[in-house]
């Protein structure tokens, strides 16, 4: 298993792939430069993000930096291929403001994994990736059972790790069953846990995190704001939550947490960023930003001192697990 060291905070580069809204190349560069200037040295991307636009922009930026000073991860499992039905529309079905001239094809074969890496290297212009994640294996509309998808892809990814092409491999998912199967596979170094272990809710605590502890698997935590619910000090019912509406019980709990935050003068987003790092298997938190100022603020909030009494109060009120 890899002993790759990861910093506490990384930048998740979906936004520079035009997630939700279009950014110019200059705006994307400004965000990435703000992350770098704030000390961020871990960057995560994927072919899925903007149909390769995120990889291209991130790669162009990182080529201007010394290669030994940053860690970069991308994802495999989706190949980008020409879209024969393209008629000028945007990729709005996937929330990216880019032309839908390419389509995503799930491919978990060894050949597909190798092709994905080679194509990502070409898009980024980098010489190598440090980490590969299998991206959303549970979402594929293919006849293979999840267990077979994982076995096929992870075997190919492990060969890349064992030959030194990458330093670590893992699986990124929003579902606890895919994360649990991955942790139990005996092949992964890391899991990217998206939205399943946050200040608002912790379904990964039941089985995924115990499996990671037992197997020595690290967690890179993503979507710690639950898609936006925890990104402001005053959570509201119209906030973005898991790409849909906010359940009443979740809103009630987060509103109560926000009240404790006010009592201790702790910004709710700062608590959301730092909460999961209290669990030893969580190695890093990857967070997005659509503006340079937002990136700087995220780093400041990650570095903000939060008193232990704050966490004790949340646990005492049963707003987080004891």
FENTAWO-V755624 format. One record per pair of residues at least 12 apart in sequence whose ideal C-beta (glycine too) atoms are under 10 Angstrom apart, sorted by the first residue. I is the first residue (numbers start at 1). J is the second residue. Records with the same first field share a line. If there is no record, write none. Layout:
# FENTAWO-V755624
I->J ; J
This chain:
# FENTAWO-V755624
1->161 ; 168 ; 169 ; 186 ; 187 ; 188 ; 189 ; 190 ; 215 ; 216 ; 217 ; 218
2->130 ; 131 ; 161 ; 166 ; 167 ; 168 ; 169 ; 170 ; 188 ; 189 ; 190 ; 218
3->167 ; 168 ; 189 ; 218
4->71 ; 73 ; 130 ; 131 ; 166 ; 167 ; 168 ; 189 ; 190 ; 218 ; 283
5->42 ; 71 ; 218 ; 283 ; 284
6->41 ; 42 ; 71 ; 73 ; 130 ; 131 ; 168 ; 190 ; 218 ; 220 ; 282 ; 283 ; 284 ; 285 ; 286
7->39 ; 40 ; 41 ; 42 ; 70 ; 71 ; 283 ; 284 ; 285 ; 302
8->39 ; 40 ; 42 ; 273 ; 274 ; 277 ; 282 ; 283 ; 284 ; 285 ; 299 ; 302 ; 303
9->35 ; 38 ; 39 ; 40 ; 41 ; 42 ; 273 ; 274 ; 277 ; 284 ; 285 ; 286 ; 287 ; 298 ; 299 ; 301 ; 302 ; 303
10->35 ; 40 ; 41 ; 42 ; 43 ; 44 ; 70 ; 71 ; 72 ; 73 ; 220 ; 221 ; 222 ; 283 ; 284 ; 285 ; 286 ; 287
11->31 ; 32 ; 34 ; 35 ; 36 ; 38 ; 40 ; 41 ; 42 ; 43 ; 44 ; 45 ; 58 ; 286 ; 287 ; 288 ; 289 ; 295 ; 298 ; 299
12->42 ; 43 ; 44 ; 45 ; 46 ; 49 ; 54 ; 73 ; 192 ; 194 ; 220 ; 222 ; 223 ; 285 ; 286 ; 287 ; 288 ; 289
13->28 ; 31 ; 32 ; 35 ; 43 ; 44 ; 45 ; 46 ; 49 ; 50 ; 53 ; 54 ; 55 ; 57 ; 58 ; 59 ; 61 ; 72 ; 73 ; 74 ; 286 ; 288 ; 289
14->44 ; 45 ; 46 ; 48 ; 49 ; 50 ; 54 ; 95 ; 96 ; 222 ; 286 ; 288 ; 290
15->27 ; 28 ; 31 ; 49 ; 50 ; 54 ; 288 ; 289 ; 290 ; 291 ; 294 ; 295
16->28 ; 29 ; 30 ; 31 ; 32 ; 43 ; 45 ; 49 ; 50 ; 53 ; 54 ; 55 ; 56 ; 57 ; 58 ; 61 ; 288 ; 289 ; 290
17->45 ; 46 ; 47 ; 48 ; 49 ; 50 ; 51 ; 52 ; 53 ; 54 ; 55 ; 56 ; 57 ; 58 ; 91 ; 96 ; 97 ; 98
18->49 ; 50 ; 51 ; 53 ; 54 ; 57 ; 90 ; 91 ; 95 ; 96 ; 97 ; 98 ; 290
19->49 ; 50 ; 53 ; 54 ; 94 ; 95 ; 96 ; 97 ; 98 ; 288 ; 290
20->92 ; 95 ; 96 ; 97 ; 240 ; 290
21->95 ; 96 ; 97 ; 290
22->50 ; 53 ; 90 ; 96 ; 97 ; 98
23->50 ; 53 ; 57 ; 97 ; 290 ; 291
25->53 ; 56 ; 57 ; 60 ; 61
27->57 ; 290 ; 291 ; 292
28->50 ; 53 ; 54 ; 56 ; 57 ; 58 ; 60 ; 61 ; 290 ; 292
29->57 ; 60 ; 61 ; 64 ; 292
30->291 ; 292 ; 293 ; 295
31->57 ; 61 ; 288 ; 289 ; 290 ; 291 ; 292 ; 293 ; 294 ; 295 ; 296
32->57 ; 58 ; 60 ; 61 ; 62 ; 64 ; 65 ; 289 ; 292 ; 295
33->61 ; 64 ; 292 ; 295
34->289 ; 291 ; 292 ; 293 ; 294 ; 295 ; 296 ; 297 ; 298 ; 299
35->61 ; 287 ; 289 ; 292 ; 295 ; 296 ; 298 ; 299
36->61 ; 62 ; 64 ; 65 ; 69 ; 70 ; 295
37->292 ; 295 ; 296 ; 299
38->292 ; 295 ; 296 ; 297 ; 298 ; 299 ; 300 ; 302 ; 303
39->299 ; 302 ; 303
40->70 ; 286 ; 287 ; 289 ; 295 ; 298 ; 299 ; 302
41->65 ; 69 ; 70 ; 71 ; 72
42->70 ; 71 ; 72 ; 73 ; 130 ; 131 ; 220 ; 283 ; 284 ; 285 ; 286
43->58 ; 59 ; 61 ; 62 ; 65 ; 70 ; 71 ; 72 ; 73 ; 74 ; 130 ; 286
44->58 ; 71 ; 72 ; 73 ; 74 ; 75 ; 131 ; 133 ; 172 ; 192 ; 220 ; 222 ; 284 ; 286 ; 287 ; 288
45->57 ; 58 ; 59 ; 62 ; 72 ; 73 ; 74 ; 75 ; 120 ; 123 ; 124 ; 129
46->73 ; 74 ; 75 ; 76 ; 77 ; 78 ; 116 ; 120 ; 133 ; 135 ; 136 ; 172
47->74 ; 75 ; 76 ; 77 ; 78 ; 79 ; 80 ; 102 ; 104 ; 116 ; 119 ; 120 ; 123 ; 135
48->74 ; 75 ; 77 ; 78 ; 80 ; 91 ; 94 ; 96 ; 104 ; 135 ; 136
49->74 ; 75 ; 94 ; 96 ; 98 ; 135 ; 288
50->91 ; 94 ; 95 ; 96 ; 97 ; 98 ; 102
51->78 ; 80 ; 83 ; 91 ; 94 ; 96 ; 98 ; 99 ; 100 ; 101 ; 102 ; 103 ; 104
52->80 ; 98 ; 102 ; 119 ; 120 ; 122 ; 123 ; 124
53->91 ; 96 ; 97 ; 98 ; 99 ; 123
54->74 ; 96 ; 98 ; 123 ; 124
55->72 ; 74 ; 75 ; 80 ; 119 ; 120 ; 121 ; 122 ; 123 ; 124 ; 125 ; 126
56->122 ; 123 ; 124 ; 125
57->123 ; 124
58->72 ; 74 ; 123 ; 124 ; 125 ; 126
59->72 ; 74 ; 120 ; 121 ; 122 ; 123 ; 124 ; 125 ; 126
60->123 ; 124 ; 125
61->124
62->124 ; 125 ; 126
63->124 ; 125 ; 126 ; 127
67->126 ; 127 ; 128
70->126 ; 130
71->129 ; 130 ; 131 ; 167 ; 168 ; 284
72->124 ; 126 ; 128 ; 129 ; 130 ; 131
73->129 ; 130 ; 131 ; 132 ; 133 ; 166 ; 167 ; 168 ; 169 ; 170 ; 172 ; 190 ; 192 ; 220 ; 286
74->116 ; 117 ; 120 ; 121 ; 123 ; 124 ; 126 ; 129 ; 130 ; 131 ; 132 ; 133 ; 135 ; 166
75->116 ; 120 ; 129 ; 131 ; 132 ; 133 ; 134 ; 135 ; 136 ; 170 ; 171 ; 172 ; 192
76->107 ; 108 ; 112 ; 113 ; 114 ; 115 ; 116 ; 117 ; 119 ; 120 ; 129 ; 132 ; 133 ; 134 ; 135 ; 137 ; 153 ; 156 ; 157 ; 160 ; 169
77->104 ; 105 ; 106 ; 107 ; 108 ; 112 ; 113 ; 116 ; 132 ; 133 ; 134 ; 135 ; 136 ; 137 ; 139 ; 140 ; 149 ; 153 ; 157 ; 171 ; 172
78->103 ; 104 ; 105 ; 106 ; 107 ; 112 ; 116 ; 134 ; 135 ; 136 ; 139 ; 140
79->102 ; 103 ; 104 ; 105 ; 106 ; 107 ; 112 ; 113 ; 115 ; 116 ; 119
80->101 ; 102 ; 103 ; 104 ; 105 ; 116 ; 119 ; 120 ; 123
81->102 ; 103 ; 104 ; 105 ; 107
82->101 ; 102 ; 103
83->99 ; 100 ; 101 ; 102 ; 103 ; 104
84->103
85->100 ; 103
86->99 ; 100 ; 101 ; 102 ; 103
87->100 ; 101
88->100 ; 101
89->101
91->103 ; 104
95->243
104->135 ; 139 ; 140
105->140 ; 142
106->135 ; 136 ; 137 ; 139 ; 140 ; 141 ; 142 ; 144 ; 149 ; 153
107->140 ; 142 ; 149 ; 152 ; 153
108->134 ; 137 ; 140 ; 142 ; 144 ; 148 ; 149 ; 150 ; 151 ; 152 ; 153 ; 154 ; 155 ; 156
109->144 ; 149 ; 152 ; 153 ; 156
110->152 ; 153 ; 155 ; 156 ; 157 ; 159 ; 160
111->156
112->152 ; 153 ; 156
113->132 ; 134 ; 152 ; 153 ; 154 ; 155 ; 156 ; 157 ; 159 ; 160 ; 169
114->156 ; 157 ; 159 ; 160 ; 165
116->132 ; 134 ; 135 ; 153 ; 156 ; 157
117->129 ; 132 ; 156 ; 157 ; 160 ; 165 ; 166
120->132
121->165
128->164 ; 165 ; 166 ; 167
129->160 ; 165 ; 166 ; 167 ; 168
130->166 ; 167 ; 168
131->161 ; 166 ; 167 ; 168 ; 169 ; 170 ; 189 ; 190 ; 192 ; 220
132->153 ; 154 ; 156 ; 157 ; 160 ; 161 ; 165 ; 166 ; 167 ; 168 ; 169 ; 170 ; 171 ; 172 ; 189 ; 190
133->157 ; 168 ; 169 ; 170 ; 171 ; 172 ; 173 ; 182 ; 188 ; 190 ; 191 ; 192 ; 220 ; 222
134->149 ; 150 ; 152 ; 153 ; 154 ; 156 ; 157 ; 169 ; 170 ; 171 ; 172 ; 173 ; 178 ; 182 ; 188 ; 192
135->153 ; 171 ; 172 ; 173 ; 192
136->171 ; 172 ; 173 ; 174 ; 175 ; 178 ; 194
137->149 ; 150 ; 152 ; 153 ; 154 ; 171 ; 172 ; 173 ; 175 ; 178 ; 181 ; 182
138->150 ; 171 ; 173 ; 174 ; 175 ; 177 ; 178 ; 179 ; 181 ; 182
139->173 ; 174 ; 175 ; 178
146->173 ; 175 ; 177 ; 178 ; 181 ; 182
147->181 ; 185
149->178 ; 181
150->171 ; 178 ; 181 ; 182 ; 184 ; 185 ; 187 ; 188
151->181 ; 185 ; 187
153->169 ; 171 ; 187
154->169 ; 170 ; 171 ; 182 ; 185 ; 186 ; 187 ; 188
155->185 ; 187
156->169
157->169 ; 170 ; 171 ; 187 ; 188
158->185 ; 186 ; 187 ; 188 ; 189
161->187 ; 188 ; 189
166->189
167->189
168->188 ; 189 ; 190 ; 218 ; 220
169->187 ; 188 ; 189 ; 190
170->182 ; 183 ; 187 ; 188 ; 189 ; 190 ; 191 ; 192 ; 193 ; 217 ; 218 ; 219 ; 220
171->183 ; 185 ; 187 ; 188 ; 190 ; 191 ; 192 ; 193 ; 217
172->190 ; 191 ; 192 ; 193 ; 194 ; 220 ; 222 ; 286
173->191 ; 192 ; 193 ; 194 ; 195 ; 196 ; 208
174->192 ; 193 ; 194 ; 195 ; 196 ; 222 ; 223 ; 242 ; 243
175->194 ; 195 ; 196 ; 203 ; 208
176->193 ; 196 ; 197 ; 203 ; 204 ; 205 ; 206 ; 207 ; 208
177->207 ; 208
178->191 ; 208
179->191 ; 192 ; 193 ; 194 ; 196 ; 197 ; 203 ; 204 ; 207 ; 208 ; 209 ; 211 ; 212 ; 217 ; 219
180->204 ; 206 ; 207 ; 208 ; 209 ; 210 ; 211 ; 212
181->208 ; 211
182->208 ; 211 ; 212 ; 215 ; 217
183->204 ; 207 ; 208 ; 209 ; 210 ; 211 ; 212 ; 213 ; 214 ; 215 ; 216 ; 217 ; 219 ; 281
184->207 ; 208 ; 211 ; 212 ; 214 ; 215 ; 217
185->215 ; 217
186->215 ; 217
187->215 ; 217
188->212 ; 215 ; 217 ; 218
189->215 ; 216 ; 217 ; 218 ; 283
190->212 ; 217 ; 218 ; 219 ; 220 ; 281 ; 283 ; 284
191->204 ; 208 ; 209 ; 211 ; 212 ; 217 ; 218 ; 219 ; 220 ; 221 ; 281 ; 282 ; 283
192->219 ; 220 ; 221 ; 222 ; 223 ; 284 ; 286
193->208 ; 209 ; 212 ; 219 ; 220 ; 221 ; 222 ; 223 ; 224 ; 276 ; 281 ; 282
194->220 ; 221 ; 222 ; 223 ; 224 ; 227 ; 242 ; 286
195->221 ; 222 ; 223 ; 224 ; 225 ; 226 ; 227 ; 229 ; 241 ; 242 ; 243
196->208 ; 209 ; 219 ; 221 ; 222 ; 223 ; 226
197->209 ; 219 ; 221 ; 222 ; 223 ; 224 ; 275 ; 276 ; 279 ; 281 ; 282
198->221 ; 222 ; 223 ; 224 ; 225 ; 226 ; 227 ; 229 ; 230 ; 254 ; 272 ; 275 ; 276
199->224 ; 225 ; 226 ; 229 ; 230 ; 253 ; 254 ; 257 ; 261 ; 268 ; 269 ; 271 ; 272 ; 273 ; 274 ; 275 ; 276 ; 314 ; 319 ; 320
200->224 ; 225 ; 226 ; 229 ; 230 ; 235 ; 241 ; 246 ; 247 ; 250 ; 251 ; 253 ; 254 ; 257 ; 272 ; 275 ; 319 ; 320
201->226 ; 229 ; 242 ; 247 ; 249 ; 250 ; 253 ; 254 ; 320
202->275 ; 276 ; 279 ; 320 ; 321
204->219 ; 221 ; 276 ; 279
205->279 ; 321
208->281
209->276 ; 279 ; 280 ; 281 ; 282
210->281
211->281
212->279 ; 280 ; 281 ; 282
213->279 ; 280 ; 281
214->281
215->281
216->281
217->281 ; 283
218->280 ; 281 ; 282 ; 283 ; 284
219->276 ; 277 ; 279 ; 280 ; 281 ; 282 ; 283 ; 284 ; 285
220->282 ; 283 ; 284 ; 285 ; 286
221->273 ; 275 ; 276 ; 277 ; 279 ; 281 ; 282 ; 283 ; 284 ; 285 ; 286 ; 287
222->284 ; 285 ; 286 ; 287 ; 288
223->242 ; 285 ; 286 ; 287 ; 288
224->269 ; 271 ; 272 ; 273 ; 274 ; 275 ; 276 ; 277 ; 282 ; 285 ; 286 ; 287
225->239 ; 240 ; 241 ; 268 ; 269 ; 272 ; 273 ; 287 ; 288 ; 298
226->239 ; 240 ; 241 ; 242 ; 246 ; 250 ; 254 ; 272
227->239 ; 240 ; 241 ; 242 ; 243 ; 244 ; 246 ; 288
228->240 ; 241 ; 242 ; 243 ; 246
229->241 ; 242 ; 246 ; 250 ; 251 ; 254 ; 268 ; 272
230->254 ; 257 ; 258 ; 268 ; 269 ; 271 ; 272 ; 273 ; 275
231->268 ; 269 ; 272 ; 273 ; 287 ; 288 ; 294 ; 298
232->258 ; 267 ; 268 ; 269
233->258 ; 261 ; 262 ; 266 ; 267 ; 268 ; 269 ; 270 ; 271
234->255 ; 258 ; 261 ; 262 ; 268
235->250 ; 251 ; 252 ; 253 ; 254 ; 255 ; 257 ; 258 ; 268
236->251 ; 254 ; 255
237->251 ; 255
239->251 ; 254
241->254
253->317 ; 318 ; 319 ; 320
254->268 ; 272 ; 319
256->314 ; 317 ; 318 ; 319
257->271 ; 272 ; 275 ; 314 ; 317 ; 319 ; 320
258->271
259->317 ; 319
260->310 ; 311 ; 313 ; 314 ; 316 ; 317 ; 319 ; 320
261->306 ; 310 ; 314
263->310 ; 313
264->306 ; 307 ; 309 ; 310 ; 311 ; 313 ; 314
265->306 ; 307 ; 310
266->301 ; 304 ; 305 ; 306 ; 307 ; 310 ; 311
267->297 ; 300 ; 301 ; 304 ; 306
268->301
269->287 ; 297 ; 298 ; 301 ; 302 ; 304
270->297 ; 298 ; 300 ; 301 ; 302 ; 303 ; 304 ; 305 ; 306
271->301 ; 304 ; 306 ; 310 ; 311 ; 314 ; 320
272->285 ; 287 ; 301
273->285 ; 287 ; 298 ; 299 ; 300 ; 301 ; 302 ; 303 ; 304 ; 306
274->301 ; 302 ; 303 ; 304 ; 305 ; 306 ; 310 ; 311
275->306 ; 311 ; 314 ; 320
277->302
278->306 ; 308 ; 311 ; 320
285->298 ; 302
287->299 ; 301 ; 302
